[in-house]
Structure formats: C-alpha cells, structure tokens
Amino acid sequence: MDNQYSVEMHEHEAKKLHDKLSSSSAFRPCDRKYALFCFCGTDVSVAYFPKRHKLLIQGRGTSEFIRLMLPDFVLNSQSSVATLADVRPEKLPPHFGVDESGKGDYFGPLVVAGVFANDSVAGLLSRIGCKDSKLINDDTQISRKAEQIRAIPGITYELLCIGPSRYNELYKQMGNLNRLLAWGHARVIAALHAKVPSCTAALSDQFANEKVLQHAIEPYHLPLCLHQRPRAEQDIAVAAASILARARFVEWIKQTSLAARCSLPLGSTAHVINAARHFVATHGRERLRDVAKLHFKLTQEL
C-alpha cells in the first residue's frame, strides 16, 4: 500500500479517533498547520483537517494504522465516502471503475476511461501505488503509472477520447456538460461489459444527480448494478481509470501543442485566454473549435 492515505471523516468521528489516539501510549500530539489535531507514532502521522473534513495518514506505518485503527471509524460513519473496500483494495469485489479527465480544461479533449478490477488486478494496482491522478502532480509520473497499469497481466480497460471538435458538437446537441459526461461514462461501461460480461457492478464518481447517469446507461440494458458516490477516486479501479484518462489527456495536449506550434496550457484561468488569443492570431478563429471547448466563458472573453 502507498505511504499516504486520506479519507473523508466528519468531526464527530474525528473526535472519537482523537480520544483513542490521546489514550494510546504509541502516539504523541504534534503540530500541523491547519489541522484540528495531529498525532505522531513511530513511523506514521495522523492529521485531521476540519475545513475539508479530511483525515490524512502518512508514513511507512500507513497500512498498519489503517488495518488496526481506521475501519471502526470508517464503517461506523454514516457520512464517510469511504468503505472497508477502499482501505483494503485487494478485497474489492469485481467491478468496473470509471473516471474522466479534461472537463475543467478549456483546451483539449474530454477523456473517459474505465478499468475492470477483480481481486488479483486490484492487488496489483495497489502494489504499483495506484491512486487518484489529482494527487500526482508530475505528468511524467502520470505517464509512467499509466504504462504500469496497461502492463498488468489480465488488465481490461477502455478509453474514450472526445476531441474538442466532436465535444463541441455533442455539447450543442445535449446542452449540458453532465449529460455529456453521462453519455461518455455509459459508453465506456458498456464497452467494458462487452469485454467482461460476467461483471455485475460499476462505480463512477457522482458528478450530477445520480439519475443522469442511470438514464444514460439504460438503453444498453446491462445486467449490472451501477454505484455512484462523491470522491469515487478513492476506489482502486476508479483511481486507475483516472490515471489512464489523465495520461491520454496530457498526451493529446502535448501532441497538439507541437503540431499547432502554440502552447495549449491546462486549466481555464487568465493565462489560458492569452494562449487562446495567440492561437486565434496564428490559425484563425474557426480553428479554435478544434482545440478548445467553446461553451467556456473564456470564448466570450476573446
């Protein structure tokens, strides 16, 4: 298991954990900026951040702390998004994990990826340190992790890369980003099920009212149970999907930037509009639809 783990935990559960750690001779209080409390053990530190309702565990003793101390609090919390399956990825039931990349970036495609994880695959994903791509800041590391995932024996995955031109057409037809996301997620889940028809469960991040994705997947008549929850990237299969999606997105940005001889930065902040102006000056306004998501407010600012 990785040497860092975070889980959502509300303050009443954090208080119980605080009291338990306070009474243990194996832990001592220590300082941590922005933390309501922090305890340090021989090879692990535990900090709780009330603003985000997040418990952060770090150090070589992370897996041992999770195994011995965390399940009681995670399983008893009605508000926690984690489950015992998150804590012990090797025990996950077989399921598809689906996630996307690029929805918040002005430039580039929307990429949806899905990964099938059974007991053995989940264990291998855990062993290579698979985690939510948003926790990996280095694009080179994202690419390396994606290669490791694709190299796992018996891995089954699916990638759907919706380029900006097609994205703009779909958005115009659907008029809503959540419907477009649901359309992409449903296609990936259906494609995965065609590859692994014995799988009866799928997990996706809850990006809208759960009925949006349910309606999108109904026409496929798949015999599986669809689960949606916030921060689903804590699940090992969804985390793997997030890495594959991000790696494909970053690859597209790099290749297209080189071909266009223009920088296509990530995000949707002020520096992006300067890059968009440069692209329009170089290639013309009509070509913008081939590299950018035109429904963003940045288009109006141009």
C-alpha positions as CSV (number, residue, x, y, z in Angstrom):
1,M,0.0,0.0,0.0
2,D,1.1,3.6,-0.6
3,N,2.7,5.6,2.3
4,Q,-0.1,8.1,2.2
5,Y,-3.9,7.8,2.5
6,S,-6.7,10.2,3.0
7,V,-10.4,9.7,3.8
8,E,-13.3,12.0,4.4
9,M,-14.4,12.0,8.1
10,H,-16.9,14.3,9.9
11,E,-15.9,16.0,13.1
12,H,-17.9,13.7,15.5
13,E,-16.0,10.7,14.2
14,A,-12.7,12.6,14.2
15,K,-13.3,13.4,17.9
16,K,-13.6,9.7,18.7
17,L,-10.4,9.0,16.8
18,H,-8.7,11.9,18.7
19,D,-9.8,10.4,22.0
20,K,-8.5,7.0,21.1
21,L,-5.1,8.3,20.0
22,S,-4.8,10.5,23.0
23,S,-5.2,7.5,25.3
24,S,-2.6,5.4,23.4
25,S,1.0,5.4,24.6
26,A,2.1,4.7,20.9
27,F,1.1,8.2,19.8
28,R,2.1,11.7,20.9
29,P,0.4,15.1,19.9
30,C,2.4,17.1,17.4
31,D,1.9,20.4,15.4
32,R,0.4,20.5,11.9
33,K,-0.6,23.7,10.2
34,Y,-4.4,23.9,9.6
35,A,-5.0,20.6,11.4
36,L,-7.5,20.4,14.2
37,F,-5.2,17.7,15.7
38,C,-2.2,15.7,14.7
39,F,-0.6,12.7,16.3
40,C,2.8,11.1,15.5
41,G,3.7,7.5,16.1
42,T,7.0,5.6,15.4
43,D,6.5,5.5,11.6
44,V,3.2,7.2,11.0
45,S,1.5,10.6,11.4
46,V,-2.2,11.2,11.5
47,A,-3.7,14.7,11.0
48,Y,-7.4,15.9,10.7
49,F,-8.3,19.0,8.7
50,P,-11.8,20.2,9.7
51,K,-12.2,22.6,6.8
52,R,-12.2,19.7,4.3
53,H,-13.3,17.0,6.8
54,K,-10.3,15.0,5.8
55,L,-8.1,12.6,7.7
56,L,-4.6,12.4,6.3
57,I,-2.3,9.4,7.2
58,Q,1.3,9.4,6.2
59,G,4.5,7.4,6.8
60,R,5.7,3.8,6.5
61,G,3.2,2.7,9.0
62,T,0.2,3.9,7.0
63,S,-1.1,0.5,6.0
64,E,-0.7,-0.9,9.6
65,F,-2.6,2.1,11.0
66,I,-5.4,1.7,8.5
67,R,-5.7,-2.0,9.3
68,L,-5.7,-1.7,13.1
69,M,-7.3,1.8,13.7
70,L,-9.3,3.1,10.8
71,P,-12.0,0.5,9.9
72,D,-14.0,1.1,13.1
73,F,-14.4,4.8,12.4
74,V,-14.9,4.4,8.6
75,L,-17.5,1.7,8.8
76,N,-19.5,3.4,11.7
77,S,-19.6,6.8,9.9
78,Q,-22.8,7.4,8.0
79,S,-21.3,10.5,6.3
80,S,-17.9,9.0,5.2
81,V,-17.5,8.3,1.5
82,A,-15.0,5.5,2.2
83,T,-15.7,1.9,2.9
84,L,-13.7,-1.0,4.1
85,A,-13.2,-1.9,0.4
86,D,-11.3,1.4,0.0
87,V,-9.0,0.5,2.9
88,R,-8.3,-3.0,1.6
89,P,-8.2,-2.8,-2.2
90,E,-7.2,-6.5,-2.5
91,K,-10.6,-7.5,-1.1
92,L,-12.7,-5.4,-3.6
93,P,-15.5,-7.4,-5.4
94,P,-15.0,-7.5,-9.2
95,H,-16.3,-4.2,-10.7
96,F,-15.7,-1.5,-13.3
97,G,-14.3,1.8,-12.2
98,V,-14.9,4.8,-14.4
99,D,-13.5,8.4,-14.3
100,E,-12.8,11.3,-16.7
101,S,-10.2,14.0,-17.4
102,G,-10.3,17.3,-19.1
103,K,-13.8,18.5,-18.2
104,G,-12.4,21.6,-16.4
105,D,-9.7,22.4,-19.0
106,Y,-10.5,24.9,-21.8
107,F,-8.1,23.3,-24.2
108,G,-8.1,19.6,-25.0
109,P,-10.5,16.7,-25.2
110,L,-12.7,15.1,-22.6
111,V,-11.3,11.6,-21.9
112,V,-13.3,9.0,-20.1
113,A,-11.6,5.8,-19.0
114,G,-12.7,2.6,-17.3
115,V,-10.9,-0.3,-15.7
116,F,-12.1,-3.7,-14.6
117,A,-10.7,-4.8,-11.2
118,N,-11.1,-8.2,-9.7
119,D,-9.2,-9.4,-6.6
120,S,-5.9,-10.1,-8.4
121,V,-5.9,-7.0,-10.5
122,A,-6.9,-4.8,-7.5
123,G,-4.0,-6.2,-5.6
124,L,-1.5,-5.4,-8.5
125,L,-2.9,-1.9,-8.9
126,S,-2.4,-1.3,-5.2
127,R,1.1,-2.7,-5.4
128,I,2.2,-0.2,-8.0
129,G,0.9,2.7,-5.9
130,C,-2.2,3.4,-7.9
131,K,-4.1,6.5,-6.6
132,D,-6.2,9.4,-7.8
133,S,-4.5,11.2,-10.6
134,K,-5.2,14.5,-8.9
135,L,-2.7,13.5,-6.2
136,I,0.0,13.1,-8.8
137,N,1.4,16.5,-9.9
138,D,4.1,15.3,-12.3
139,D,2.9,14.5,-15.9
140,T,5.9,12.2,-16.4
141,Q,4.8,10.2,-13.4
142,I,1.2,10.1,-14.7
143,S,2.5,8.6,-18.0
144,R,4.7,6.1,-16.1
145,K,1.8,5.0,-13.9
146,A,-0.4,4.6,-17.0
147,E,2.2,2.4,-18.6
148,Q,2.4,0.2,-15.5
149,I,-1.4,-0.1,-15.4
150,R,-1.6,-1.2,-19.1
151,A,1.2,-3.7,-18.5
152,I,-0.6,-5.5,-15.7
153,P,-1.3,-9.1,-16.7
154,G,-5.0,-9.6,-17.4
155,I,-5.9,-5.9,-17.2
156,T,-9.1,-4.9,-19.0
157,Y,-9.6,-1.2,-19.7
158,E,-11.4,1.2,-22.1
159,L,-10.6,4.7,-23.3
160,L,-12.9,7.2,-24.9
161,C,-11.2,10.4,-26.1
162,I,-13.7,13.0,-27.3
163,G,-11.7,15.6,-29.2
164,P,-12.8,19.3,-28.9
165,S,-14.4,19.3,-32.4
166,R,-16.7,16.3,-31.5
167,Y,-17.1,17.6,-27.9
168,N,-18.5,20.9,-29.2
169,E,-20.9,19.1,-31.4
170,L,-22.1,16.9,-28.6
171,Y,-22.4,19.8,-26.2
172,K,-24.5,21.7,-28.7
173,Q,-26.8,18.7,-29.1
174,M,-27.1,17.9,-25.3
175,G,-26.8,21.5,-24.0
176,N,-25.4,20.3,-20.7
177,L,-22.0,19.1,-19.5
178,N,-23.4,16.5,-17.1
179,R,-25.4,14.8,-19.9
180,L,-22.3,14.7,-22.0
181,L,-20.3,13.2,-19.1
182,A,-23.0,10.6,-18.5
183,W,-23.1,9.7,-22.2
184,G,-19.3,9.1,-22.2
185,H,-19.4,7.1,-18.9
186,A,-22.2,5.0,-20.2
187,R,-20.4,4.2,-23.4
188,V,-17.2,3.2,-21.5
189,I,-19.2,1.0,-19.1
190,A,-21.0,-0.7,-22.0
191,A,-17.7,-1.3,-23.8
192,L,-16.1,-2.8,-20.7
193,H,-19.1,-5.0,-20.1
194,A,-18.8,-6.4,-23.7
195,K,-15.2,-7.4,-22.8
196,V,-16.1,-8.8,-19.3
197,P,-19.8,-9.8,-19.4
198,S,-19.5,-11.6,-16.1
199,C,-19.0,-8.3,-14.2
200,T,-22.1,-7.2,-12.4
201,A,-21.1,-3.9,-10.8
202,A,-19.8,-0.5,-11.9
203,L,-18.6,2.5,-9.8
204,S,-18.5,6.1,-11.0
205,D,-17.8,9.5,-9.4
206,Q,-21.1,11.2,-8.7
207,F,-20.8,14.3,-10.9
208,A,-24.6,15.1,-11.0
209,N,-27.9,13.8,-9.9
210,E,-27.5,10.0,-10.0
211,K,-30.4,9.7,-12.3
212,V,-28.5,11.4,-15.1
213,L,-26.0,8.5,-15.5
214,Q,-28.7,6.0,-14.8
215,H,-30.8,7.3,-17.7
216,A,-27.7,7.4,-20.0
217,I,-26.9,3.7,-19.3
218,E,-30.5,2.3,-19.5
219,P,-30.6,2.0,-23.3
220,Y,-27.7,-0.5,-23.1
221,H,-29.8,-2.9,-21.0
222,L,-26.7,-4.1,-19.0
223,P,-27.2,-6.6,-16.2
224,L,-25.2,-4.8,-13.6
225,C,-25.6,-2.6,-10.6
226,L,-24.4,1.0,-11.0
227,H,-22.9,2.7,-8.0
228,Q,-22.2,6.5,-7.8
229,R,-20.5,8.4,-5.0
230,P,-18.5,11.6,-4.4
231,R,-14.7,11.1,-4.5
232,A,-15.0,7.7,-6.0
233,E,-11.3,8.0,-7.0
234,Q,-10.6,6.5,-3.5
235,D,-11.6,3.2,-5.1
236,I,-8.6,1.4,-6.7
237,A,-10.3,0.8,-10.1
238,V,-11.6,4.4,-10.4
239,A,-8.1,5.7,-9.4
240,A,-6.6,3.6,-12.2
241,A,-9.2,4.9,-14.6
242,S,-8.4,8.5,-13.6
243,I,-4.7,7.9,-14.3
244,L,-5.4,6.4,-17.8
245,A,-7.7,9.2,-18.6
246,R,-5.3,11.9,-17.5
247,A,-2.4,10.3,-19.3
248,R,-4.3,10.3,-22.6
249,F,-5.4,13.9,-22.0
250,V,-1.9,15.1,-21.3
251,E,-0.6,13.2,-24.4
252,W,-3.2,14.9,-26.6
253,I,-2.3,18.4,-25.2
254,K,1.4,17.8,-25.9
255,Q,1.0,16.4,-29.4
256,T,-1.5,19.1,-30.5
257,S,0.6,21.9,-29.0
258,L,3.6,20.7,-31.1
259,A,1.5,20.3,-34.3
260,A,-0.1,23.8,-33.8
261,R,3.2,25.4,-32.8
262,C,1.2,27.0,-29.9
263,S,1.2,26.5,-26.2
264,L,-2.1,24.9,-25.0
265,P,-1.9,25.3,-21.2
266,L,-4.0,23.3,-18.8
267,G,-6.9,24.8,-16.8
268,S,-9.2,27.7,-17.5
269,T,-7.6,30.7,-15.8
270,A,-6.2,34.1,-17.1
271,H,-3.1,32.7,-18.7
272,V,-5.2,30.4,-20.8
273,I,-7.0,33.2,-22.5
274,N,-3.7,34.7,-23.6
275,A,-2.8,31.3,-25.2
276,A,-6.2,31.3,-26.9
277,R,-5.6,34.8,-28.3
278,H,-2.3,33.6,-29.7
279,F,-3.8,30.5,-31.2
280,V,-6.6,32.6,-32.9
281,A,-4.0,35.1,-34.2
282,T,-1.9,32.2,-35.6
283,H,-4.6,29.9,-37.0
284,G,-7.8,31.9,-37.2
285,R,-10.9,31.9,-35.0
286,E,-12.6,29.0,-36.9
287,R,-9.8,26.6,-35.9
288,L,-10.4,27.3,-32.2
289,R,-13.2,24.7,-32.2
290,D,-10.6,22.1,-33.0
291,V,-8.6,22.7,-29.8
292,A,-11.0,24.3,-27.2
293,K,-14.3,23.7,-25.5
294,L,-16.3,26.7,-26.8
295,H,-19.0,26.8,-24.2
296,F,-16.5,28.0,-21.6
297,K,-16.8,31.7,-20.7
298,L,-13.3,32.3,-21.9
299,T,-14.6,32.1,-25.5
300,Q,-16.8,35.1,-24.9
301,E,-13.9,37.0,-23.4
302,L,-12.0,36.5,-26.7
